[in-house]
């Protein structure tokens, strides 16, 4: 049974007009009453009825950008790209960081939808985003950026080629003679990590080197995470001779810990990082990085969203290739 605005009002013990004000932001409502109504709306995954849909035909010139986190330079530059393109198009942008919280992500999408944004760019917290189908069914413009769900065919996506990123970085280390290659990732079960691990595995397989799960370690996209990852990895697998590290903060933490352990780079352990952060060329040794173009990804994502807003039938998936920037940390 479809929930109506009247049902929401009855359960919240308020008028239909009050529910409408909460959904549309047309009148200040007490925080207690607002929270009560929003909890009921979220409980039923309520989406405004045809009246709201008609209002959607009027462009608000606002869009939402929902990211899973922005601890590193890659995500920051991607955000800058979206913002730059939004400004060029005369759009205001609502930016929300869900901090890898799936429930908060769903609440945010519902809230932005109810606030009548023209569309949303989303970097999801997981590959489980089936809840978005109801928005797609209502013709609401959405674009996935950076991360994706391969089962969600109905939403355009703009990503880097993360499989090739993992493959190329591993291949380069193999060409330097390394066979025991560690992999420090941020979080598992998101497509950025999973696709890079697939590329890493395939490069090893081509070289007839068996994959070792024990060479993988979580670093949670932070400096301290990189420090802890090195401590765990080196203690567990002291024969590792190379590392592929998945973001700049983890790379900085890893290098710091390796120095503390008197492990020389690249003589004892070679390193390839991801994302060419500002200090990469001046760290000693300068860091080799494999790079996807974050600002271009952000700009392209907004272009795709704008096309989707103006043409509901627009469907295009864009995948941008990586580039390897070689410096001394990998032994070049």
C-alpha positions in Angstrom: 0.0 0.0 0.0 1.4 3.4 -1.0 1.9 5.8 1.8 0.4 9.3 1.3 1.1 12.7 2.8 -2.1 12.3 4.8 -0.8 9.0 6.3 2.4 10.8 7.3 0.4 13.6 8.9 -1.8 11.2 10.8 1.1 9.2 12.3 3.0 12.4 13.2 -0.2 13.9 14.7 0.1 17.1 12.6 -1.7 18.7 9.7 -1.1 17.7 6.0 0.0 21.3 5.6 2.8 20.9 8.2 4.1 17.8 6.4 4.1 19.7 3.2 6.1 22.5 4.8 8.7 20.0 6.0 9.0 18.4 2.6 9.2 21.6 0.6 11.0 23.8 3.2 8.3 26.5 2.8 7.9 27.3 6.5 10.0 27.1 9.7 8.9 24.1 11.8 10.1 23.4 15.3 13.1 21.1 15.4 11.2 18.4 17.5 8.3 18.4 15.0 10.6 18.4 12.0 12.6 15.5 13.3 9.5 13.5 14.1 8.0 14.0 10.6 11.3 13.2 8.9 11.7 10.0 10.9 8.3 8.8 9.6 9.1 9.9 6.0 12.3 7.9 6.2 10.6 4.9 7.8 8.3 4.6 4.8 10.8 5.7 2.2 8.1 8.3 1.3 8.5 10.2 -1.9 6.3 13.2 -2.5 3.3 12.7 -4.7 2.4 14.0 -8.2 2.1 17.5 -6.9 5.7 17.5 -6.0 6.6 15.8 -9.3 4.9 18.6 -11.1 6.9 21.1 -9.1 10.0 19.2 -10.3 9.4 20.4 -13.8 10.4 23.9 -12.6 14.2 23.9 -12.4 15.7 25.1 -9.0 19.2 25.5 -10.4 20.5 23.5 -7.4 22.2 20.1 -7.4 23.4 17.7 -4.7 26.9 16.2 -4.5 27.0 13.3 -2.0 30.5 11.8 -1.3 31.3 8.8 0.9 34.3 10.7 2.4 36.8 13.3 1.5 40.0 12.6 3.5 42.4 12.9 0.6 43.5 15.1 -2.3 41.8 12.9 -4.9 38.3 13.4 -3.5 39.0 17.1 -2.8 40.0 17.7 -6.4 37.0 15.8 -7.7 34.7 18.0 -5.6 36.5 21.1 -7.0 35.8 19.8 -10.5 32.1 19.4 -9.8 31.9 22.8 -8.1 33.7 24.6 -11.0 31.4 23.1 -13.6 28.3 23.8 -11.5 29.3 27.5 -11.2 29.8 27.7 -14.9 26.3 26.4 -15.4 24.8 28.8 -12.9 24.0 26.1 -10.4 24.3 26.1 -6.6 25.6 22.9 -5.0 24.7 21.1 -1.8 27.8 19.1 -0.7 27.3 16.3 1.9 29.9 13.9 3.3 28.3 10.6 4.4 31.6 9.4 6.1 31.0 5.8 4.8 27.6 5.7 6.6 25.1 3.9 4.3 22.0 4.8 6.5 23.1 8.5 6.4 23.6 8.3 2.7 20.0 7.1 2.2 18.6 9.8 4.5 20.6 12.4 2.6 19.3 11.3 -0.8 15.7 11.4 0.6 16.3 14.9 2.0 17.9 16.4 -1.1 15.1 14.9 -3.2 12.5 16.4 -0.9 14.2 19.8 -1.2 13.7 19.8 -4.9 17.3 19.7 -6.1 17.4 19.2 -9.9 19.6 16.1 -9.6 22.3 14.4 -7.5 25.8 13.2 -8.1 26.6 10.3 -5.7 29.7 8.5 -4.7 28.1 5.6 -2.8 29.3 4.0 0.4 28.8 0.5 -0.9 27.8 -1.5 -4.0 24.3 -2.0 -2.5 22.4 0.9 -3.9 19.2 -0.8 -5.0 17.2 1.7 -2.9 17.9 4.3 -5.7 15.6 2.5 -8.1 12.5 4.3 -6.7 14.1 7.7 -7.6 15.1 6.5 -11.1 11.5 5.2 -11.5 10.3 8.7 -10.8 12.6 10.2 -13.4 14.9 11.9 -10.9 18.3 12.7 -12.5 21.2 10.9 -10.8 24.9 10.2 -11.7 27.3 7.9 -9.9 30.8 9.1 -9.6 34.1 7.4 -8.6 32.3 4.4 -7.1 29.5 2.4 -8.7 27.1 -0.5 -8.6 27.5 -2.7 -11.8 23.9 -4.0 -11.2 22.5 -0.4 -11.4 22.4 -0.1 -15.2 19.8 2.8 -15.1 22.1 5.4 -13.6 24.9 7.0 -15.7 28.3 6.8 -14.1 31.6 8.6 -14.4 34.6 6.8 -13.0 38.3 6.2 -13.5 39.4 2.8 -14.8 40.3 1.3 -11.4 40.9 -2.2 -12.8 43.6 -0.7 -15.1 45.0 1.3 -12.2 45.6 -1.9 -10.2 46.9 -3.8 -13.2 49.3 -1.1 -14.4 50.8 -0.4 -10.9 51.4 -4.1 -10.2 52.8 -4.7 -13.7 55.3 -1.9 -13.2 56.5 -3.4 -9.9 56.7 -6.8 -11.5 58.9 -5.3 -14.3 61.3 -4.1 -11.5 61.6 -7.8 -10.4 59.3 -7.7 -7.5 57.1 -10.8 -6.8 56.0 -10.2 -3.2 53.9 -7.1 -3.6 51.7 -5.8 -0.7 48.5 -3.9 -1.3 47.2 -1.3 1.2 43.6 -0.3 0.5 41.2 2.1 2.2 38.0 0.0 2.6 36.8 -3.2 1.0 33.6 -4.0 -0.9 33.5 -0.8 -2.9 34.2 -0.9 -6.6 37.3 1.4 -6.4 39.0 -1.1 -4.2 37.5 -4.3 -5.6 38.4 -3.3 -9.2 42.0 -2.4 -8.3 42.4 -5.7 -6.5 41.1 -7.5 -9.7 43.7 -5.7 -11.7 46.4 -6.5 -9.2 45.4 -10.2 -9.2 45.4 -10.4 -13.0 48.9 -8.8 -13.3 50.2 -11.4 -10.8 48.4 -14.2 -12.6 50.0 -13.2 -16.0 53.4 -13.4 -14.3 52.6 -16.9 -12.8 52.7 -15.5 -9.3 50.0 -16.9 -6.9 47.8 -14.3 -5.2 48.3 -14.1 -1.4 45.4 -12.7 0.5 47.8 -12.1 3.4 49.5 -9.4 1.3 46.4 -7.2 1.5 45.9 -4.8 4.4 43.4 -2.1 5.3 44.6 1.5 5.9 41.2 3.2 6.2 42.4 6.2 4.1 44.2 7.9 6.9 47.8 8.7 7.9 47.5 6.6 11.1 45.8 3.9 9.0 48.9 3.8 6.8 51.2 3.6 9.8 49.1 0.7 11.3 48.9 -1.1 8.0 52.7 -1.2 7.7 53.1 -2.4 11.2 50.7 -5.3 10.6 51.9 -6.1 7.1 55.6 -6.2 7.9 55.1 -8.1 11.1 52.9 -10.7 9.2 54.8 -10.8 5.9 58.4 -9.6 6.4 59.4 -10.8 2.9 57.3 -8.2 1.0 59.6 -6.1 -1.3 57.1 -3.7 -2.8 53.8 -1.9 -1.9 50.9 -0.5 -3.9 49.1 2.0 -1.6 45.7 3.3 -2.4 45.7 7.0 -1.3 48.0 9.8 -0.4 47.4 9.9 3.4 48.1 6.2 3.7 51.2 6.6 1.6 52.5 9.3 3.9 51.8 7.2 7.0 53.4 4.2 5.3 56.6 6.0 4.4 56.8 7.4 8.0 56.5 4.0 9.5 59.0 2.4 7.1 61.6 5.0 8.1 60.9 4.3 11.8 61.6 0.7 11.1 64.8 1.6 9.2 63.4 0.0 6.0 64.8 1.9 3.0 62.8 3.0 0.0 63.2 1.7 -2.7 66.2 -0.4 -1.7 64.3 -2.6 0.7 60.7 -1.9 -0.3 59.5 -0.1 -3.4 56.4 2.0 -3.4 53.7 3.1 -5.8 51.0 5.3 -4.5 47.7 6.5 -5.9 46.9 10.1 -6.7 49.6 12.6 -7.3 49.4 14.7 -4.1 51.2 18.0 -3.8 54.2 16.7 -1.7 54.8 13.6 -3.8 57.6 15.1 -5.8 59.5 16.6 -2.8 59.2 13.7 -0.3 62.5 11.7 -0.1 62.5 9.7 -2.2 60.0 11.3 -4.5 56.9 9.1 -4.8 55.8 7.2 -7.9 52.1 7.5 -8.3 49.4 6.1 -10.6 46.9 8.8 -11.3 43.3 9.1 -12.4 42.2 12.7 -13.2 40.0 13.6 -10.3 39.1 17.2 -11.4 38.2 15.9 -14.9 36.1 13.2 -13.3 34.2 15.8 -11.3 33.7 18.1 -14.2 32.5 15.3 -16.4 30.1 14.0 -13.8 28.4 17.4 -13.6 28.3 17.6 -17.4 26.6 14.2 -17.4 24.1 15.3 -14.7 23.2 18.4 -16.6 22.6 16.4 -19.8 20.4 14.0 -17.7 18.5 17.0 -16.3 17.8 18.4 -19.7 17.2 15.1 -21.4 15.7 12.3 -19.2 16.6 9.7 -21.9 20.4 10.6 -21.8 22.4 7.5 -20.9 26.2 7.5 -21.0 28.9 5.8 -18.9 32.4 7.3 -19.0 35.6 5.6 -17.7 38.8 7.6 -17.7 42.2 5.9 -18.0 45.1 6.1 -15.5 48.6 7.6 -16.0 51.7 6.3 -14.2 54.0 9.1 -13.0 57.4 7.5 -12.3 59.8 8.8 -9.6 62.4 7.2 -7.3 60.2 5.4 -4.8 59.6 2.5 -7.1 63.2 2.1 -8.1 63.1 4.0 -11.4 
